Amino acid sequence: MIDFAKIFLLSDGDRRGAFRAQNSNELLTKEFLFGTEDDGVKVDFCWLQGSKFYDFIATGYSGVYLVSERVCSILQVSRYRGFSLRPIILEDKKKQVVDGYRLLSVVCEVGPIINEKSIKKIMPPRVPWADRYEAYVGLYFDPSTWDGSHFFHPAGTSLIYVVEEVKQLFEENQVSNCRFDKIVDLENYAII
């Protein structure tokens, strides 16, 4: 049985000055991102903003991240399932090629987010001068659609879900500029 409290949304840590990339060709398709075939085609990424290179790089696209060779090594040793590491070409602001990064492609899909499972809660103010507000919380999916992979995404989204072991592995190895949020605590913005 799956414990939803041990499933996390993986995203970037939004560190100040962090290098962010953007896709600079048409190869970044849904089929490419979620496919299991690695034909060796390299997707081009170039500078979007920032200058500090961390282990985890956001790309300006939800759920599309670049990871350092250090993270690749950690993941390859772990034998975790549900992802592939695709080759890329990455250029910095000066159009110089930056080596040592790959595209993290999540290849395991579970069922879509089930809005009816989200729970209505009163949330604390987002900023000190604001009021409390109502929100639906929890981004749940049908657990029977999960094959036990360590990385996966809900159908119809580009969200990256990981199990607690991935979070622990990244934290133990001090992977920089990544963030983990329990899916049971996340607001479901699909419900108004």
TORDRENLUM-455369 format. One record per residue: x, y, z of N, C-alpha, C in turn; residue number from 1; residue in one letter. Coordinates in Angstrom, 2 decimals. Atoms other than C-alpha are relative to their C-alpha. Layout:
BEGIN
+---------+---------+---------+---------+---------+---------+---------+---------+---------+-----+----+
:    n_xx :    n_yy :    n_zz :   ca_xx :   ca_yy :   ca_zz :    c_xx :    c_yy :    c_zz :   i : aa :
+---------+---------+---------+---------+---------+---------+---------+---------+---------+-----+----+
:       X :       Y :       Z :       X :       Y :       Z :       X :       Y :       Z : NUM :  A :
...
+---------+---------+---------+---------+---------+---------+---------+---------+---------+-----+----+
END
This chain:
BEGIN
+---------+---------+---------+---------+---------+---------+---------+---------+---------+-----+----+
:    n_xx :    n_yy :    n_zz :   ca_xx :   ca_yy :   ca_zz :    c_xx :    c_yy :    c_zz :   i : aa :
+---------+---------+---------+---------+---------+---------+---------+---------+---------+-----+----+
:    0.85 :   -1.19 :    0.00 :    0.00 :    0.00 :    0.00 :    0.89 :    1.25 :    0.00 :   1 :  M :
:   -0.78 :   -1.23 :    0.12 :    1.29 :    3.44 :   -0.91 :   -0.35 :    0.97 :    1.14 :   2 :  I :
:    0.19 :   -1.02 :   -1.02 :    1.78 :    6.04 :    1.82 :    0.20 :    1.36 :   -0.67 :   3 :  D :
:   -0.10 :   -1.27 :    0.71 :    0.99 :    9.38 :    0.16 :    0.83 :    1.04 :    0.76 :   4 :  F :
:   -0.83 :   -0.93 :   -0.79 :    2.76 :   11.21 :    3.02 :    1.49 :   -0.18 :   -0.29 :   5 :  A :
:   -1.40 :    0.26 :    0.33 :    6.00 :    9.70 :    1.68 :    0.26 :    0.17 :   -1.50 :   6 :  K :
:   -0.18 :   -0.33 :    1.41 :    5.53 :   10.92 :   -1.90 :    0.22 :    1.52 :   -0.08 :   7 :  I :
:   -0.40 :   -1.40 :    0.05 :    7.14 :   14.25 :   -2.80 :    0.00 :    0.53 :   -1.42 :   8 :  F :
:   -0.17 :   -0.71 :    1.26 :    6.98 :   16.77 :   -5.61 :    1.44 :    0.49 :   -0.03 :   9 :  L :
:   -1.38 :   -0.45 :    0.19 :   10.53 :   17.36 :   -6.88 :   -0.01 :    1.24 :   -0.89 :  10 :  L :
:   -0.09 :   -1.22 :    0.78 :   11.24 :   20.89 :   -8.09 :    1.31 :    0.70 :    0.31 :  11 :  S :
:   -1.25 :   -0.71 :   -0.26 :   14.05 :   23.43 :   -8.18 :   -0.13 :    0.84 :    1.27 :  12 :  D :
:   -0.01 :   -0.73 :   -1.25 :   15.06 :   25.27 :   -5.03 :   -0.07 :    1.51 :   -0.17 :  13 :  G :
:    0.13 :   -1.43 :    0.29 :   14.87 :   28.69 :   -6.75 :    1.04 :    0.83 :    0.76 :  14 :  D :
:   -1.07 :   -0.71 :   -0.70 :   18.22 :   29.74 :   -5.28 :    0.33 :    1.29 :   -0.74 :  15 :  R :
:   -0.33 :   -1.32 :    0.56 :   19.18 :   33.36 :   -5.81 :    1.20 :   -0.11 :   -0.94 :  16 :  R :
:   -1.08 :   -0.01 :    0.97 :   21.31 :   33.81 :   -8.90 :    0.21 :   -1.30 :   -0.74 :  17 :  G :
:   -0.16 :    1.31 :    0.64 :   20.81 :   30.22 :  -10.04 :   -0.12 :    0.11 :   -1.51 :  18 :  A :
:    0.07 :    0.08 :    1.46 :   21.51 :   29.55 :  -13.70 :   -1.29 :   -0.70 :   -0.37 :  19 :  F :
:    1.20 :    0.62 :    0.57 :   18.29 :   28.79 :  -15.58 :    0.19 :   -0.07 :   -1.49 :  20 :  R :
:   -0.17 :    0.22 :    1.44 :   18.17 :   27.43 :  -19.09 :   -1.35 :    0.04 :   -0.69 :  21 :  A :
:    1.21 :    0.12 :    0.80 :   15.67 :   27.49 :  -21.90 :    0.33 :   -0.86 :   -1.21 :  22 :  Q :
:   -0.16 :    0.86 :    1.17 :   15.14 :   25.10 :  -24.78 :    0.16 :    0.88 :   -1.23 :  23 :  N :
:   -0.24 :   -0.84 :    1.17 :   16.49 :   26.45 :  -28.04 :   -0.23 :   -0.74 :   -1.32 :  24 :  S :
:    0.43 :    0.65 :    1.24 :   15.09 :   23.94 :  -30.56 :   -1.34 :   -0.70 :    0.22 :  25 :  N :
:    1.34 :    0.58 :   -0.05 :   11.92 :   21.98 :  -31.27 :   -0.04 :   -1.44 :    0.50 :  26 :  E :
:   -0.05 :    1.41 :   -0.37 :   13.03 :   18.59 :  -29.92 :   -0.66 :   -0.33 :    1.33 :  27 :  L :
:    0.52 :    0.24 :   -1.34 :   11.55 :   19.03 :  -26.44 :   -1.51 :   -0.23 :   -0.05 :  28 :  L :
:    1.40 :    0.37 :    0.13 :    8.25 :   17.25 :  -27.09 :   -0.41 :   -0.90 :    1.16 :  29 :  T :
:    0.51 :    0.89 :   -1.04 :    6.03 :   15.29 :  -24.72 :    0.54 :   -1.42 :   -0.22 :  30 :  K :
:   -0.49 :    1.35 :    0.31 :    7.06 :   12.08 :  -26.50 :    1.47 :   -0.15 :    0.39 :  31 :  E :
:   -1.40 :    0.05 :   -0.36 :   10.70 :   12.94 :  -25.96 :    0.18 :    0.00 :    1.51 :  32 :  F :
:   -0.15 :   -0.13 :   -1.45 :   10.31 :   13.97 :  -22.32 :   -0.41 :   -1.26 :    0.76 :  33 :  L :
:    0.54 :    1.13 :   -0.75 :    8.28 :   10.95 :  -21.25 :    0.27 :   -1.34 :   -0.66 :  34 :  F :
:   -0.30 :    1.25 :    0.70 :    9.58 :    8.36 :  -23.71 :    1.17 :   -0.74 :    0.62 :  35 :  G :
:   -1.08 :    0.81 :   -0.56 :   11.88 :    5.52 :  -22.77 :    1.13 :   -0.23 :   -0.99 :  36 :  T :
:   -1.03 :    0.19 :    1.01 :   13.82 :    5.41 :  -26.04 :    1.01 :    1.13 :    0.07 :  37 :  E :
:   -1.06 :   -1.00 :    0.03 :   17.16 :    7.20 :  -25.89 :    0.77 :   -0.21 :   -1.29 :  38 :  D :
:   -0.63 :    0.16 :    1.30 :   18.24 :    7.63 :  -29.50 :    1.30 :    0.80 :   -0.13 :  39 :  D :
:   -1.25 :   -0.75 :    0.01 :   21.24 :    9.78 :  -28.54 :   -0.12 :    1.42 :   -0.51 :  40 :  G :
:    0.21 :   -1.37 :    0.48 :   19.71 :   12.98 :  -29.93 :    0.19 :    0.96 :    1.17 :  41 :  V :
:   -0.24 :   -0.99 :   -1.05 :   20.91 :   15.97 :  -27.94 :   -0.92 :    1.20 :   -0.18 :  42 :  K :
:    0.87 :   -1.17 :    0.00 :   18.45 :   18.70 :  -27.05 :    0.85 :    1.21 :    0.39 :  43 :  V :
:   -0.76 :   -1.22 :   -0.27 :   19.83 :   22.25 :  -27.05 :   -0.67 :    0.84 :    1.07 :  44 :  D :
:    0.45 :   -0.94 :   -1.01 :   19.50 :   24.50 :  -24.02 :    0.98 :    1.16 :    0.03 :  45 :  F :
:   -0.86 :   -1.17 :   -0.10 :   20.81 :   28.02 :  -23.63 :   -0.41 :    0.83 :    1.22 :  46 :  C :
:    0.20 :   -0.85 :   -1.17 :   20.98 :   30.71 :  -20.97 :   -1.37 :    0.67 :   -0.01 :  47 :  W :
:    1.24 :   -0.75 :   -0.18 :   17.72 :   32.15 :  -19.65 :    0.22 :    1.11 :    1.02 :  48 :  L :
:   -0.33 :   -0.99 :   -1.02 :   18.90 :   33.90 :  -16.47 :    0.96 :   -0.62 :    1.00 :  49 :  Q :
:   -0.88 :    0.45 :   -1.07 :   21.34 :   33.66 :  -13.59 :    1.38 :   -0.43 :   -0.49 :  50 :  G :
:   -1.37 :    0.36 :    0.36 :   24.97 :   32.62 :  -13.47 :    0.61 :   -1.09 :    0.87 :  51 :  S :
:   -0.56 :    1.00 :   -0.90 :   25.49 :   30.17 :  -10.60 :   -0.49 :   -1.39 :   -0.39 :  52 :  K :
:    0.34 :    1.36 :    0.42 :   25.60 :   26.53 :  -11.66 :   -0.12 :   -0.90 :    1.23 :  53 :  F :
:    0.27 :    0.94 :   -1.09 :   24.01 :   24.14 :   -9.16 :   -0.24 :   -1.38 :   -0.59 :  54 :  Y :
:    0.25 :    1.37 :    0.46 :   23.31 :   20.41 :   -9.33 :   -1.32 :   -0.14 :   -0.75 :  55 :  D :
:    1.35 :    0.09 :    0.54 :   19.69 :   21.03 :  -10.29 :   -0.31 :    1.32 :   -0.70 :  56 :  F :
:    0.23 :   -1.22 :    0.78 :   18.87 :   23.53 :  -13.08 :   -1.43 :   -0.01 :   -0.55 :  57 :  I :
:    1.33 :   -0.17 :    0.57 :   15.38 :   24.76 :  -13.91 :    0.14 :    0.47 :   -1.45 :  58 :  A :
:   -0.09 :   -0.32 :    1.43 :   14.57 :   25.29 :  -17.59 :   -1.04 :    0.99 :   -0.48 :  59 :  T :
:    1.08 :   -0.87 :    0.46 :   11.64 :   27.66 :  -17.66 :   -1.24 :   -0.79 :   -0.40 :  60 :  G :
:    1.14 :    0.87 :    0.27 :    9.34 :   24.67 :  -18.27 :   -0.30 :   -0.81 :    1.25 :  61 :  Y :
:    0.39 :    0.78 :   -1.17 :    7.40 :   22.98 :  -15.50 :    0.44 :   -1.45 :   -0.15 :  62 :  S :
:   -0.38 :    1.41 :   -0.03 :    8.90 :   19.60 :  -14.61 :    1.14 :   -0.38 :   -0.93 :  63 :  G :
:   -1.13 :    0.30 :    0.89 :   11.85 :   19.91 :  -17.02 :    1.25 :    0.56 :    0.67 :  64 :  V :
:   -1.19 :   -0.39 :   -0.74 :   15.17 :   19.94 :  -15.21 :    1.25 :   -0.63 :   -0.59 :  65 :  Y :
:   -1.30 :    0.52 :    0.36 :   18.83 :   19.50 :  -15.99 :    0.72 :   -0.35 :    1.30 :  66 :  L :
:   -0.72 :    0.42 :   -1.20 :   21.03 :   17.64 :  -13.51 :    1.48 :   -0.17 :   -0.32 :  67 :  V :
:   -1.44 :    0.08 :    0.17 :   24.78 :   17.64 :  -12.98 :    0.46 :   -1.44 :   -0.13 :  68 :  S :
:   -0.59 :    1.34 :    0.11 :   27.03 :   14.68 :  -13.70 :    0.08 :   -0.65 :    1.38 :  69 :  E :
:   -0.04 :    0.54 :   -1.37 :   27.36 :   14.30 :   -9.91 :   -1.33 :   -0.65 :    0.35 :  70 :  R :
:    1.32 :    0.58 :   -0.25 :   23.60 :   13.73 :   -9.65 :   -0.20 :   -1.24 :   -0.86 :  71 :  V :
:    0.10 :    1.17 :    0.88 :   23.75 :   11.37 :  -12.64 :    0.71 :   -1.20 :    0.63 :  72 :  C :
:   -0.76 :    1.09 :   -0.64 :   26.41 :    9.31 :  -10.85 :   -0.73 :   -0.56 :    1.21 :  73 :  S :
:    0.75 :    0.42 :   -1.19 :   24.40 :    9.23 :   -7.63 :   -1.20 :   -0.86 :   -0.40 :  74 :  I :
:    1.20 :    0.73 :    0.43 :   21.27 :    8.08 :   -9.49 :    0.35 :   -1.33 :   -0.65 :  75 :  L :
:   -0.38 :    1.26 :    0.66 :   23.07 :    5.45 :  -11.57 :    0.42 :   -1.05 :    1.02 :  76 :  Q :
:   -0.40 :    0.94 :   -1.06 :   24.55 :    3.87 :   -8.44 :   -1.22 :   -0.47 :    0.77 :  77 :  V :
:    1.18 :    0.31 :   -0.82 :   21.16 :    3.95 :   -6.70 :   -0.88 :   -1.09 :   -0.59 :  78 :  S :
:    0.84 :    0.96 :    0.71 :   19.47 :    1.76 :   -9.32 :   -1.50 :    0.32 :    0.13 :  79 :  R :
:    1.39 :   -0.40 :   -0.06 :   16.26 :    3.74 :   -8.91 :   -0.62 :   -0.08 :   -1.40 :  80 :  Y :
:    0.72 :    0.17 :    1.27 :   13.61 :    3.34 :  -11.62 :   -0.93 :    1.18 :   -0.26 :  81 :  R :
:    1.00 :   -0.98 :    0.38 :   11.32 :    5.66 :  -13.54 :    0.56 :    1.23 :   -0.68 :  82 :  G :
:   -0.60 :   -1.17 :    0.64 :   13.77 :    8.09 :  -15.15 :    1.04 :   -0.43 :   -1.02 :  83 :  F :
:   -1.17 :    0.18 :    0.85 :   16.35 :    8.40 :  -17.88 :    0.76 :    1.33 :    0.00 :  84 :  S :
:   -0.86 :   -1.17 :    0.03 :   19.22 :   10.84 :  -18.27 :    0.42 :    0.22 :   -1.44 :  85 :  L :
:   -0.20 :   -0.24 :    1.43 :   19.32 :   12.33 :  -21.75 :    1.15 :    0.97 :   -0.24 :  86 :  R :
:   -1.09 :   -0.94 :    0.32 :   22.33 :   14.01 :  -23.37 :   -0.55 :    1.33 :   -0.51 :  87 :  P :
:    0.43 :   -1.34 :    0.42 :   22.05 :   17.75 :  -23.99 :    1.22 :    0.80 :   -0.47 :  88 :  I :
:   -1.01 :   -1.03 :    0.25 :   24.01 :   20.69 :  -25.34 :   -0.47 :    1.22 :    0.77 :  89 :  I :
:    0.36 :   -1.13 :   -0.86 :   24.03 :   23.54 :  -22.82 :    0.99 :    1.14 :   -0.25 :  90 :  L :
:   -0.84 :   -1.18 :    0.20 :   25.32 :   27.06 :  -23.51 :   -0.28 :    1.03 :    1.08 :  91 :  E :
:    0.16 :   -1.06 :   -1.00 :   25.94 :   29.80 :  -20.97 :   -0.36 :    1.32 :   -0.68 :  92 :  D :
:    0.40 :   -1.31 :    0.51 :   25.17 :   33.51 :  -21.40 :    0.91 :    0.47 :   -1.14 :  93 :  K :
:   -0.97 :   -0.40 :    1.03 :   28.32 :   33.96 :  -23.53 :    0.03 :   -0.97 :   -1.18 :  94 :  K :
:    0.13 :    1.02 :    1.04 :   27.26 :   31.05 :  -25.77 :    1.16 :   -1.00 :    0.00 :  95 :  K :
:   -1.04 :    1.01 :   -0.18 :   30.07 :   28.88 :  -24.41 :   -0.66 :   -1.30 :    0.45 :  96 :  Q :
:    0.58 :    1.30 :   -0.37 :   29.28 :   25.16 :  -24.12 :    0.39 :   -0.34 :    1.43 :  97 :  V :
:   -0.19 :    0.42 :   -1.39 :   28.89 :   24.00 :  -20.53 :   -0.16 :   -1.52 :    0.05 :  98 :  V :
:    0.06 :    1.46 :   -0.09 :   29.72 :   20.34 :  -20.00 :   -0.49 :   -0.44 :    1.37 :  99 :  D :
:    0.30 :    0.59 :   -1.29 :   28.51 :   18.06 :  -17.25 :   -1.44 :    0.02 :    0.43 : 100 :  G :
:    1.42 :    0.02 :   -0.36 :   24.72 :   18.25 :  -17.39 :   -0.78 :   -0.90 :   -0.95 : 101 :  Y :
:    0.91 :    0.82 :    0.80 :   21.94 :   15.97 :  -18.62 :   -1.43 :    0.39 :    0.32 : 102 :  R :
:    1.44 :   -0.23 :   -0.19 :   18.18 :   16.23 :  -19.00 :   -0.56 :   -1.16 :    0.81 : 103 :  L :
:    0.70 :    1.02 :   -0.80 :   16.25 :   14.36 :  -16.29 :   -1.35 :   -0.23 :   -0.65 : 104 :  L :
:    1.24 :    0.34 :    0.68 :   13.46 :   12.61 :  -18.15 :   -0.74 :   -1.06 :    0.83 : 105 :  S :
:    0.79 :    0.93 :   -0.82 :   10.73 :   10.95 :  -16.06 :   -0.87 :   -0.83 :   -0.92 : 106 :  V :
:    0.63 :    0.87 :    0.99 :    9.42 :    7.94 :  -17.95 :   -1.15 :   -0.85 :    0.56 : 107 :  V :
:    1.09 :    0.77 :   -0.60 :    6.95 :    6.38 :  -15.50 :   -1.20 :    0.92 :    0.23 : 108 :  C :
:    1.22 :   -0.79 :   -0.14 :    3.36 :    7.65 :  -15.59 :   -0.99 :   -0.74 :    0.89 : 109 :  E :
:    1.11 :    0.54 :   -0.80 :    0.60 :    7.12 :  -13.02 :   -1.28 :    0.67 :   -0.49 : 110 :  V :
:    1.28 :   -0.60 :    0.39 :   -3.07 :    8.02 :  -13.32 :   -0.01 :    1.50 :    0.28 : 111 :  G :
:    0.09 :   -1.45 :   -0.20 :   -4.17 :   11.66 :  -13.36 :   -0.30 :    0.36 :    1.46 : 112 :  P :
:    0.33 :   -0.50 :   -1.34 :   -4.58 :   13.77 :  -10.23 :   -1.51 :   -0.07 :    0.16 : 113 :  I :
:    1.43 :    0.15 :   -0.28 :   -7.97 :   13.02 :   -8.66 :   -0.44 :    1.17 :    0.88 : 114 :  I :
:    0.38 :   -1.22 :   -0.72 :   -9.42 :   16.40 :   -7.68 :   -0.91 :   -0.28 :    1.19 : 115 :  N :
:    0.96 :    0.30 :   -1.07 :  -12.14 :   14.82 :   -5.55 :    0.67 :   -0.47 :    1.29 : 116 :  E :
:   -0.70 :    0.46 :   -1.20 :   -9.52 :   13.48 :   -3.12 :    0.67 :    1.14 :    0.76 : 117 :  K :
:   -0.58 :   -1.15 :   -0.68 :   -8.16 :   16.95 :   -2.31 :   -0.93 :    0.42 :    1.14 : 118 :  S :
:    0.75 :   -0.34 :   -1.22 :   -9.25 :   18.20 :    1.12 :   -0.03 :    1.53 :    0.16 : 119 :  I :
:    0.13 :   -1.44 :   -0.22 :  -10.59 :   21.71 :    1.80 :    0.57 :    0.36 :    1.37 : 120 :  K :
:   -0.64 :   -0.44 :   -1.25 :   -8.49 :   23.51 :    4.43 :    0.05 :    1.52 :    0.05 : 121 :  K :
:   -0.28 :   -1.42 :   -0.20 :   -8.08 :   26.96 :    5.90 :    1.51 :    0.13 :    0.08 : 122 :  I :
:   -1.44 :   -0.13 :    0.12 :   -4.57 :   28.05 :    4.99 :    0.47 :    1.29 :    0.68 : 123 :  M :
:   -0.54 :   -1.23 :   -0.59 :   -2.34 :   30.56 :    6.78 :    0.26 :    1.04 :   -1.08 : 124 :  P :
:   -0.26 :   -1.04 :    1.00 :   -1.75 :   33.91 :    5.09 :    1.32 :   -0.25 :   -0.74 : 125 :  P :
:   -1.23 :    0.16 :    0.80 :    0.81 :   33.84 :    2.28 :    1.05 :    1.04 :    0.37 : 126 :  R :
:   -0.87 :   -1.08 :   -0.48 :    2.24 :   37.12 :    3.52 :   -0.60 :    0.53 :    1.29 : 127 :  V :
:    0.50 :   -0.40 :   -1.32 :    1.95 :   38.65 :    7.01 :   -1.22 :    0.92 :   -0.01 : 128 :  P :
:    1.11 :   -0.94 :    0.01 :   -0.55 :   41.36 :    6.00 :   -1.26 :   -0.54 :   -0.69 : 129 :  W :
:    1.16 :    0.58 :    0.68 :   -2.91 :   39.02 :    4.14 :   -0.89 :   -0.79 :    0.97 : 130 :  A :
:    0.94 :    0.80 :   -0.78 :   -5.89 :   37.02 :    5.40 :    0.23 :   -1.48 :   -0.24 : 131 :  D :
:    0.03 :    1.44 :    0.23 :   -6.21 :   33.30 :    5.85 :   -0.94 :   -0.27 :   -1.17 : 132 :  R :
:    0.83 :    0.29 :    1.17 :   -7.85 :   31.61 :    2.89 :   -0.30 :   -1.50 :   -0.07 : 133 :  Y :
:    0.37 :    1.41 :    0.20 :   -9.57 :   28.38 :    1.87 :    0.71 :   -0.53 :   -1.24 : 134 :  E :
:   -0.64 :    0.63 :    1.15 :   -7.80 :   25.96 :   -0.43 :   -0.25 :   -1.50 :    0.06 : 135 :  A :
:    0.05 :    1.46 :    0.08 :   -8.03 :   22.38 :   -1.61 :    1.45 :   -0.50 :   -0.01 : 136 :  Y :
:   -1.38 :    0.45 :   -0.22 :   -4.93 :   20.48 :   -0.53 :    0.12 :   -1.49 :   -0.29 : 137 :  V :
:   -0.29 :    1.40 :    0.30 :   -3.41 :   17.23 :   -1.75 :   -0.10 :   -0.28 :   -1.49 : 138 :  G :
:   -0.04 :    0.34 :    1.43 :   -2.39 :   16.09 :   -5.24 :    0.09 :   -1.52 :   -0.13 : 139 :  L :
:    0.07 :    1.46 :   -0.06 :   -3.49 :   12.45 :   -5.10 :   -0.27 :   -0.62 :   -1.37 : 140 :  Y :
:    0.25 :    0.77 :    1.22 :   -3.63 :    9.81 :   -7.84 :   -0.46 :   -1.39 :    0.42 : 141 :  F :
:    0.44 :    1.36 :   -0.28 :   -5.00 :    6.28 :   -8.07 :    1.22 :   -0.87 :    0.26 : 142 :  D :
:   -1.20 :    0.78 :   -0.32 :   -2.39 :    4.13 :   -6.27 :    0.13 :   -1.29 :   -0.81 : 143 :  P :
:   -0.08 :    1.23 :    0.79 :   -3.28 :    1.10 :   -8.41 :    0.70 :    0.24 :   -1.35 : 144 :  S :
:   -0.66 :   -0.31 :    1.27 :   -1.71 :    2.92 :  -11.41 :    1.52 :    0.13 :    0.15 : 145 :  T :
:   -1.43 :   -0.16 :   -0.29 :    1.74 :    3.12 :   -9.75 :    0.69 :   -1.35 :   -0.06 : 146 :  W :
:   -0.73 :    1.28 :    0.14 :    4.25 :    0.40 :  -10.68 :    1.15 :   -0.15 :    1.00 : 147 :  D :
:   -1.06 :    0.08 :   -1.00 :    6.58 :    1.10 :   -7.74 :    1.26 :    0.77 :   -0.38 : 148 :  G :
:   -1.17 :   -0.78 :    0.41 :    8.99 :    3.34 :   -9.67 :    0.30 :    1.11 :    1.00 : 149 :  S :
:   -0.45 :   -1.03 :   -0.94 :   11.00 :    5.87 :   -7.67 :   -0.29 :    1.41 :   -0.52 : 150 :  H :
:    0.34 :   -1.26 :    0.67 :   10.33 :    8.70 :  -10.18 :   -1.23 :   -0.27 :   -0.85 : 151 :  F :
:    1.20 :    0.17 :    0.83 :    6.93 :    9.17 :  -11.84 :   -0.73 :    1.32 :   -0.11 : 152 :  F :
:    0.78 :   -1.23 :    0.16 :    4.49 :   11.80 :  -13.05 :   -1.46 :   -0.36 :   -0.21 : 153 :  H :
:    1.42 :    0.23 :    0.24 :    0.70 :   12.01 :  -12.94 :   -0.35 :    0.32 :   -1.46 : 154 :  P :
:    0.44 :   -0.21 :    1.39 :   -0.93 :   11.71 :  -16.38 :   -0.57 :    1.40 :   -0.15 : 155 :  A :
:    0.52 :   -1.33 :    0.29 :   -1.74 :   15.05 :  -17.95 :    0.76 :    1.13 :    0.67 : 156 :  G :
:   -0.82 :   -1.03 :   -0.65 :    0.95 :   16.89 :  -15.96 :    1.46 :   -0.23 :   -0.34 : 157 :  T :
:   -1.45 :    0.18 :    0.10 :    4.67 :   17.46 :  -16.06 :    0.62 :    0.04 :    1.40 : 158 :  S :
:   -0.50 :    0.04 :   -1.38 :    4.97 :   17.28 :  -12.26 :    0.87 :   -1.24 :    0.19 : 159 :  L :
:   -0.86 :    1.14 :   -0.30 :    7.76 :   15.04 :  -11.00 :   -0.22 :   -0.42 :    1.44 : 160 :  I :
:    0.17 :    0.58 :   -1.32 :    6.86 :   12.83 :   -8.06 :    1.14 :   -0.97 :    0.26 : 161 :  Y :
:   -1.03 :    0.95 :   -0.40 :    9.49 :   10.89 :   -6.15 :   -0.38 :   -0.59 :    1.35 : 162 :  V :
:    0.22 :    0.64 :   -1.29 :    9.44 :    8.49 :   -3.23 :    0.99 :    0.56 :    1.02 : 163 :  V :
:   -0.81 :   -0.55 :   -1.08 :   10.99 :    9.33 :    0.13 :    1.48 :   -0.39 :   -0.12 : 164 :  E :
:   -1.39 :    0.44 :    0.14 :   14.15 :    7.32 :   -0.66 :    0.80 :    0.93 :   -0.91 : 165 :  E :
:   -0.68 :   -0.95 :    0.90 :   14.99 :    9.73 :   -3.51 :    0.31 :    1.28 :    0.76 : 166 :  V :
:   -0.22 :   -1.20 :   -0.82 :   14.55 :   12.71 :   -1.18 :    1.18 :   -0.22 :    0.94 : 167 :  K :
:   -1.08 :    0.29 :   -0.95 :   16.83 :   11.09 :    1.39 :    1.35 :   -0.08 :   -0.71 : 168 :  Q :
:   -1.24 :    0.12 :    0.76 :   19.45 :   10.24 :   -1.24 :    0.53 :    1.38 :   -0.41 : 169 :  L :
:   -0.41 :   -1.34 :    0.41 :   19.52 :   13.82 :   -2.55 :    0.48 :    0.81 :    1.20 : 170 :  F :
:   -0.39 :   -0.75 :   -1.20 :   19.70 :   15.26 :    0.97 :    1.33 :   -0.52 :    0.56 : 171 :  E :
:   -1.25 :    0.57 :   -0.50 :   22.46 :   12.86 :    2.07 :    1.19 :    0.43 :   -0.84 : 172 :  E :
:   -1.07 :   -0.39 :    0.91 :   24.50 :   13.85 :   -0.98 :    0.04 :    1.50 :   -0.26 : 173 :  N :
:    0.04 :   -1.46 :    0.07 :   23.70 :   17.56 :   -0.57 :   -0.14 :    0.51 :   -1.44 : 174 :  Q :
:    0.30 :   -0.46 :    1.35 :   22.31 :   17.95 :   -4.08 :   -0.54 :    1.42 :    0.10 : 175 :  V :
:    0.34 :   -1.42 :   -0.15 :   22.05 :   21.70 :   -4.56 :   -1.13 :    0.43 :   -0.94 : 176 :  S :
:    1.08 :   -0.67 :    0.72 :   19.05 :   23.74 :   -5.72 :   -1.17 :   -0.91 :   -0.37 : 177 :  N :
:    1.22 :    0.78 :    0.21 :   16.33 :   21.11 :   -5.43 :   -0.87 :    0.13 :    1.24 : 178 :  C :
:    0.97 :   -0.17 :   -1.08 :   13.22 :   21.11 :   -3.30 :   -0.97 :   -1.18 :   -0.03 : 179 :  R :
:    0.95 :    1.10 :   -0.14 :   10.85 :   18.42 :   -2.02 :   -1.18 :    0.47 :    0.84 : 180 :  F :
:    1.22 :   -0.34 :   -0.74 :    7.25 :   19.08 :   -0.98 :   -0.90 :   -1.22 :    0.02 : 181 :  D :
:    0.93 :    1.13 :   -0.10 :    4.88 :   16.41 :    0.31 :   -1.24 :    0.30 :   -0.84 : 182 :  K :
:    1.17 :   -0.24 :    0.86 :    2.06 :   15.98 :   -2.19 :   -1.27 :    0.16 :    0.83 : 183 :  I :
:    1.19 :   -0.15 :   -0.85 :   -0.41 :   15.77 :    0.71 :   -0.16 :    1.42 :    0.51 : 184 :  V :
:    0.03 :   -1.37 :   -0.49 :    0.47 :   19.39 :    1.61 :   -0.14 :    1.05 :   -1.11 : 185 :  D :
:    0.02 :   -0.94 :    1.12 :    0.31 :   20.94 :   -1.86 :   -1.41 :    0.41 :   -0.38 : 186 :  L :
:    1.31 :   -0.50 :    0.41 :   -2.57 :   23.11 :   -2.99 :   -0.32 :   -0.53 :   -1.41 : 187 :  E :
:    0.49 :    0.45 :    1.29 :   -4.64 :   21.78 :   -5.87 :   -0.64 :    1.20 :   -0.70 : 188 :  N :
:    0.49 :   -1.20 :    0.67 :   -5.01 :   24.82 :   -8.13 :   -1.01 :   -0.30 :   -1.09 : 189 :  Y :
:    1.00 :    0.37 :    1.00 :   -7.24 :   22.88 :  -10.52 :   -1.42 :    0.16 :    0.54 : 190 :  A :
:    1.33 :   -0.15 :   -0.63 :  -10.10 :   23.30 :   -8.03 :   -0.15 :    1.45 :    0.44 : 191 :  I :
:    0.24 :   -1.42 :   -0.38 :  -11.55 :   26.78 :   -7.67 :   -1.15 :    0.07 :    0.96 : 192 :  I :
+---------+---------+---------+---------+---------+---------+---------+---------+---------+-----+----+
END
